Amino acid sequence: MNILMVLTSHEDLGDTGEKTGFWLEEFAAPYYTLKDAGAQITLASPKGGKPPLDPKSDSDDAQTDATRRFKEDASAQSALATTRKLADMDAGEFDAVFYPGGHGPLWDLAEDADSIKLIETFAAHDKPIGAVCHAPAVFKHPKGPDGAPLVKGRRVTGFTNGEEEGVGLTDVVPFLVEDMLKENGGTYEKGDDWASFAVTDGKLVTGQNPASSEAAAKALLKLL
């Protein structure tokens, strides 16, 4: 199993002066779930190199078994520090793609032409596509083989409007994940705020929030 994980390169939280990026748990939990199942994982990002880490995801109260394991894993840290450029990735070399969240993807990956093309290629070849929390933002523009929005008529989830309100960023983010998925015709579903909830529809897997990271990765594995 060759799996591509795509991380954000965006670090500015709108015009707040604060930093964002990817959410550590949403990378670490899927990374180890997939790696422990025998997957070969390639990490990529729009700019390549080390992607920005959302500092809030590195706080003591945000740590989990997976994040603690990552902090003691020199090879994983090295891989993360040297992500490949997204533009150089060939969808044909991978069996599945997974997007960790954090607020960063709302600004870059949602609009990134290479990401859009990659997702559309995976969809055209009926290969598994996974995204968790804010990363379903990457489905804003991709079309399915029928030319309609990729998520149209499909069961999906992602960071809820209530969760965005809970972190006080409703008026900071460029768009709300829940609203965008609905506007694109997705059949949006959600569990309780902050509880694990993941949805599979065909080869599309989405997770609602950081707590859903492992569940989403396991769902992706089932498709493989």
N, C-alpha and C positions, 0 to 999 in steps of 0.2 A: 504494500500500500504506500503510494507516494501522495502525501497531502501537502497542499500549499496553504500556509497561514498568512493572511494579508493584514498588516498593521498600518495605522495612521502615521503620517509625518507631521501632522498639524499640532502646534503647541499653544496657540493663543486662544484663551476663552473669550471669544468675541472682543469687545472693547473694554472689558472689565479690568484689564491689567494683570489678571491672574493667568495661571498656566493650566493647560489640560493636556490631553494626549490619549494613550490607551490605558485601560483599567487593568491593573496587574492581575487580579483574580481571573478576569475574563481571558487573559492570555495563559496564565499558569495552569489553571484547571483543565482546559481543553488540551493544552500541550502535553501534559502528563497522561491524561486519559488516552490520547491517541498514541503517544510514544510507548506507553506500557502495553498497548495492544499490538505493538510491533510495527507501527507506522514509521516511515521515513518522512521527516517533516522539513520543509523548506520555508524559511521566513522571508517575506518581501514587504516592501513599503514604497510609496511613491518616490521618495528621495533616496532610498537605500540607506545603509548605515544604521545607526542606533535610533530607534523611534522614541519620541518623547513619552515619558511616563507621567500620567496624571498624579501629581504629588499627593492628592487626597487618598488615592488607592494604595499609597505606601505608608499610610498612618497605622499606628498600632492596632486600632480597632477594626481595620479593614483586612487584617491578616488571616489567612486560612492555612490548612495543611499544605495546600499546593503552593501558596506564595512563600511559605517558610522553606519548603523543599527547593524552590527556585533560588532562594537567597544562599543556599549551600551548594548549588549546582554550577560549578565553573563552566562546564561545557554549554549548558543552556544559556548562561549569561553571555558567553562568547558568541553564540549563535544569534542572540538578540542584538548584540552590539554591531553585528555585521550583516544585517538583512540585505538581501539583494534588491535591485531596482525592479519595481513592478513592471515597467515597460519591457524588461528583458525576459519576462516569464512566458512560457509556452504552455497553454492549457493542455495540449496533447501529452505533456510529460507527467500529468497528475491525474489521480483517480478521484480527488475531491478537493474542494476549497473551503476554508473556514475563516470567517472574519471576527476577531475579538472586538469588543466595543470600547467604551470610553467616549467622551464627547468629541474627540478629535475627528472621527469619521464624518460627522455632520458637515464639516467644512471642506475636507479634501476628498475623501474616498467617494462621497455621495456624488461629486461632480467630476471625478477623475475618468478621463476617456479610456485609459488603459484598464481600469477596474470594470467599467461598463462593458467593454469589449470582452474581457475575460469571463465575466458572469454570463454574458450572452452566448459565448462559445461553450461553456460548461452546460448551459441549459439546452443548447442545440444538440449536444451529444449525450443528453440525459445523464449527466454526472452529478453526484451530490454536491449541494451548495449549502453551507451553514453560516449563520450569523447570530450574534447574541447581543442583547441590551440595546445600545445605540447603533450597533453595526448594521441592523436591517435598513438603516439609512442608505446603504449602498444599493438598495432596490428602487431608489427614486426614479432612475432613468432607464435601466435595462428593460429590453423588450423580450418577450418569449418568441419562439419560432413562428407564432401566428401573428406577430407584429403588435400584439397588445402588451400592456405593461406586464412584466414577468409575474407579479403577484396577483393579477386580476383573477378573481374567482377562486383564489387559493387561500387556505387557512394559514394565517400568519400571526405572529406576535412580535413584540418589541417593547422597549421602555414606554411605560404608560404615561399619559398626560398627568395623572395623579402623582406618579413618581417624580416626574420632571418638576412639578409644582413643589413636591416635598424637598427637593434640593435647591429650590429657589432660582431656577434657571429658565423658566418658561419664557421670559422676555429677553433672554440673552441668546438662546440658540437660534440658528437660521430657520429651523422648522421643527415641528414636533413629530417624532417618529410615528406615534399612533395615528395622528391626523393624516400624514403622508400615505401610510399604508392603506388607510380607508379611501383616500382620494384616488389612489391608483387601482381601486376596485378589489383590494384584498378583503377577505373575510377575517377581520381582526378579532382575536380572542385574547383574553388575559386571565391570569389568576389573581390572587391577592397581591397587593403591592408588597414588593421585597421578598416574596416567596418564590420558590423554584417553580417555573412553568415553561415548558417547551412544547412546540408543535411541529409535527411532520406532515407535509402534504406532498405526495410524490417524492421527488428527490430534493425538496426544499425543506430545510430545518431552520427554525428560528427559536431563540430563547428570549425571555422577557427582560431579564435583569442580571446583575452579577451572580446572584444565587442560582441562576439557571445555566451557568456556564458548563458545569460538568454534565448535566442532563442533556444539553444540546450536543455536546461532543459525543456522548454515548449514543444519541439518536443518529448522528452522522455515521458512527461506526456500524450501526445496524444496517444501514443502507449499503455498506461495503461488504 
